[in-house]
Amino acid sequence: MKEKTEKEKTKIKVGGQALIEGVMMRKQNFVSMAVRKQNDEIYLKTFKINFLEKIKWYKKIPIFRGVIEMIVSLIVGYKCLLKSAEKSQNIEKEKEEKEEKESNILKIFNFFSILLGIFFAIAFFMFLPSFFVKNASKLTTFNNNILKVFFEGIIKITIFLIYLILISNFKDIKRTFEYHGAEHKSIFCLEEGLELTVENVKKQKRFHPRCGTNFIFIVFFISILTFSFLTWKNLIVRVLFKILMLPLITGISYEILKFAGNSQNKLIKILITPGLMLQRITTKEPDEKQIEIAIKALKEVLKN
């Protein structure tokens, strides 16, 4: 097989995610992860998302493909995150029975953790902002739906910002944000057609337009437009409609983010600016060993 030139590689779209002491890279249906273990060895793993081969047609359907991609990203990202936690701490199972028992307990724990996370997400980002705005509007003269949704969006963003600032002070989270920076820099290096070396990667920017942080802000913006049509009379009904509309908002946001990755459109640039600014919190400057991990993961996924 003819080896790809650096120029050809720049056309390849690669996404990624920071892990615990590692980085995950994804190119189409292939995923590679690199994790630094406590003994300084590097754990590498590459796998294929096989079921996507059976539904290739989804990529041709705008909006719907965004929903599928989001679901896949969440599943794959969570899987890699758990594996990175295991490998970075050198967790080894002594017996198969013990491994199976612990695995089942872990699965149950993870299931309830996900349910709890969903509950808090709905409470803090869907119900509480609506509850606050509805009750605040009773004490003031403004009763315009657009204004209500705008302030609702401001409250969501404020909660999100406070959350990010608080967790960014934790040592482990800060290291994860550094790996996030290493991921972005290495992808930029690839897109520039440069050789993937530590020195070349260090020179790159750490704020990427296709980052998930940008995606979150686009979701907030689209939700302000769409939620303005929902009722304020019953908050439970309003929240239920918000949940039902999430796939549509996700799909639209994905299309905007995908377009933003290559677009020079001024409106698009304005739209993604808040997300780029927020990456000053969610990405930190990585050290050389973290960059090495990102390069390892990227080179592995490029082999496929």
C-alpha positions in Angstrom: 0.0 0.0 0.0 1.3 3.4 -0.9 2.3 5.5 2.1 0.3 8.7 2.6 2.2 11.9 2.1 2.0 14.7 4.7 -0.1 16.7 2.3 -2.6 13.9 2.0 -2.7 13.5 5.8 -3.8 17.0 6.3 -7.1 16.1 4.6 -7.8 13.4 7.2 -10.2 14.5 9.9 -9.2 13.3 13.3 -11.0 14.0 16.6 -9.9 13.2 20.1 -10.5 13.3 23.8 -8.3 13.7 26.9 -8.2 10.7 29.2 -6.8 10.1 32.6 -3.1 10.3 32.0 -3.7 9.8 28.3 -5.3 10.7 25.0 -7.8 9.1 22.7 -7.8 9.8 19.0 -10.5 8.8 16.5 -10.3 8.6 12.7 -13.7 7.6 11.2 -14.4 4.1 12.6 -10.9 3.6 14.2 -10.0 4.6 17.7 -6.5 4.6 19.3 -5.7 5.5 22.9 -2.4 6.0 24.6 -2.0 6.1 28.4 1.1 6.6 30.5 1.3 4.0 33.3 2.8 4.7 36.7 6.0 2.9 35.7 6.3 5.3 32.8 5.5 2.7 30.2 3.0 3.7 27.5 -0.2 1.6 27.0 -1.4 1.6 23.5 -4.7 0.2 22.2 -6.5 0.5 18.8 -9.9 -0.8 18.0 -12.6 -0.5 15.4 -16.2 0.7 15.9 -17.6 -2.3 13.9 -21.3 -1.5 14.0 -20.8 1.8 12.2 -19.7 -0.2 9.1 -23.3 -1.6 9.0 -24.9 1.8 9.0 -22.7 3.8 6.7 -25.8 5.5 5.3 -26.2 7.6 8.4 -23.3 9.9 7.3 -25.4 11.1 4.3 -28.3 12.3 6.4 -27.7 15.8 7.9 -28.7 16.4 11.5 -29.4 12.6 12.1 -25.7 11.9 11.6 -24.9 14.4 14.4 -27.1 12.5 16.8 -25.4 9.2 15.9 -22.0 10.7 16.2 -22.8 12.2 19.6 -24.0 8.8 21.0 -21.0 7.0 19.6 -18.6 9.7 21.0 -20.2 9.4 24.5 -20.0 5.6 24.5 -16.5 5.3 23.1 -15.2 8.2 25.2 -16.6 6.7 28.4 -15.1 3.3 27.5 -11.7 4.8 26.9 -11.9 6.9 30.1 -12.5 3.8 32.2 -9.7 1.9 30.5 -7.3 4.9 31.0 -8.2 5.0 34.7 -7.4 1.3 35.0 -4.1 1.4 33.1 -2.8 4.7 34.5 -3.1 3.2 38.1 -1.7 -0.2 37.1 -4.8 -2.0 38.3 -4.3 -5.7 37.7 -6.8 -8.4 38.5 -5.3 -11.5 40.3 -8.0 -14.0 39.6 -10.6 -14.3 36.8 -13.4 -14.9 39.4 -12.4 -11.8 41.2 -12.2 -9.8 38.0 -15.7 -10.9 36.9 -17.1 -10.1 40.3 -15.5 -6.7 40.4 -16.5 -6.1 36.8 -20.2 -6.7 37.5 -20.1 -4.5 40.6 -18.3 -1.8 38.6 -20.9 -2.0 35.9 -23.8 -1.5 38.4 -21.9 1.4 40.0 -21.3 3.0 36.6 -24.9 2.6 35.6 -26.2 4.4 38.7 -23.5 7.0 38.3 -24.7 7.7 34.8 -28.3 7.9 36.0 -27.3 10.3 38.7 -25.3 12.4 36.2 -28.3 12.6 33.9 -30.6 13.6 36.8 -28.2 16.5 37.9 -27.8 17.6 34.3 -31.6 17.8 33.8 -32.0 19.6 37.2 -29.2 22.1 36.8 -29.4 22.8 33.1 -33.1 22.4 32.3 -35.3 22.7 35.3 -33.5 25.2 37.6 -32.9 27.9 35.0 -36.5 27.7 33.8 -37.8 27.7 37.4 -35.7 30.8 38.3 -36.7 32.8 35.1 -40.4 31.9 35.5 -40.5 33.1 39.1 -38.3 36.1 38.4 -40.7 37.2 35.6 -43.5 37.3 38.1 -41.6 39.9 40.1 -40.7 42.0 37.1 -42.5 43.6 34.1 -40.7 41.6 31.4 -42.8 38.7 30.0 -41.2 38.3 26.5 -40.5 34.7 25.6 -37.3 35.6 23.7 -36.0 37.5 26.7 -36.9 34.7 29.1 -35.1 32.1 27.0 -32.1 34.5 26.7 -31.8 34.9 30.5 -32.4 31.1 30.8 -29.4 30.6 28.5 -27.3 33.0 30.5 -28.0 31.1 33.7 -27.1 27.8 32.0 -23.8 29.2 30.8 -23.1 30.7 34.2 -23.7 27.4 36.0 -21.5 25.7 33.4 -18.7 28.3 33.9 -18.8 28.0 37.7 -18.6 24.2 37.4 -15.6 24.3 35.1 -13.7 26.9 37.2 -14.3 24.9 40.3 -13.2 21.5 38.9 -10.2 23.1 37.1 -8.6 23.7 40.5 -8.4 19.9 41.2 -4.9 18.5 40.4 -6.2 15.5 38.4 -8.6 17.6 36.4 -5.9 20.1 35.6 -3.7 17.3 34.3 -6.6 16.1 32.1 -6.9 19.6 30.7 -3.2 19.5 29.9 -3.7 16.3 28.0 -6.6 18.1 26.3 -4.2 20.8 25.2 -1.8 18.1 23.9 -4.6 16.5 21.9 -5.5 19.8 20.2 -1.9 20.8 19.5 -1.1 17.4 17.9 -4.2 17.6 15.7 -3.2 21.1 14.6 0.3 19.8 13.8 -1.2 17.1 11.6 -3.6 19.6 9.8 -0.6 21.9 9.1 1.1 19.0 7.3 4.1 19.0 9.7 6.0 16.0 11.0 4.5 14.8 14.3 7.4 15.6 16.7 7.3 17.1 20.2 9.0 20.3 19.0 6.5 20.8 16.1 3.5 20.1 18.3 4.7 22.5 21.1 4.5 25.4 18.6 0.8 24.8 17.8 -2.3 26.5 19.2 -4.3 24.7 21.8 -7.7 26.3 20.9 -9.4 24.2 18.2 -12.7 25.1 16.4 -14.0 21.5 16.4 -13.6 21.0 20.1 -16.4 19.7 22.2 -16.3 22.9 24.3 -17.4 24.8 21.1 -20.1 22.2 20.6 -21.6 22.9 24.1 -21.7 26.7 23.4 -23.4 26.1 20.0 -25.9 23.9 21.8 -26.7 26.7 24.2 -27.1 29.1 21.3 -29.4 26.9 19.3 -31.4 26.0 22.4 -32.1 29.8 23.0 -33.7 29.9 19.5 -35.7 26.7 19.8 -36.8 26.8 23.4 -38.4 30.3 22.8 -41.4 28.4 21.3 -42.0 26.2 24.4 -44.6 26.8 27.1 -43.8 28.5 30.4 -47.1 27.6 32.1 -46.0 24.2 33.2 -42.2 23.7 33.9 -42.5 19.9 33.9 -44.0 20.0 30.4 -41.3 22.5 29.3 -38.5 20.3 30.6 -40.0 17.2 28.9 -40.2 19.1 25.6 -36.6 20.2 26.0 -35.5 16.6 26.5 -37.5 15.5 23.4 -35.9 18.4 21.3 -32.3 17.5 22.4 -31.6 15.2 19.4 -32.7 17.9 17.0 -30.5 20.6 18.7 -27.6 18.1 18.9 -27.9 17.4 15.2 -28.1 21.0 14.2 -25.1 21.9 16.5 -23.1 19.1 15.0 -23.6 20.4 11.4 -22.6 23.9 12.5 -19.5 22.6 14.3 -18.5 20.5 11.3 -18.9 23.5 9.0 -17.0 25.7 11.4 -13.9 23.5 11.2 -13.2 24.6 7.7 -15.2 27.8 7.3 -13.9 31.4 7.2 -17.4 32.8 7.5 -17.5 35.7 9.8 -20.8 34.8 11.4 -19.6 31.2 12.1 -16.4 32.6 13.6 -18.4 34.8 15.9 -20.6 31.9 16.9 -17.6 29.7 17.9 -15.6 32.5 19.6 -17.2 31.9 23.1 -16.2 28.2 22.8 -12.6 29.1 21.8 -12.4 31.5 24.8 -13.7 28.8 27.1 -10.9 26.5 26.0 -8.6 28.8 28.0 -10.1 26.9 31.0 -10.6 23.4 29.4 -7.2 23.2 27.8 -3.8 23.9 29.5 -0.3 23.9 28.1 1.0 20.4 28.2 4.5 19.2 29.0 6.7 17.1 26.6 5.7 13.8 28.1 2.0 14.6 27.6 2.6 15.7 24.1 4.4 12.4 23.5 1.3 10.5 24.6 -0.9 12.5 22.2 1.5 11.9 19.3 1.6 8.2 20.1 -2.2 8.0 20.0 -2.4 10.0 16.8 0.2 8.0 14.9 -1.5 4.8 15.9 -4.9 5.8 14.6 -3.3 7.1 11.3 -2.0 3.6 10.6 -5.6 2.6 9.8 
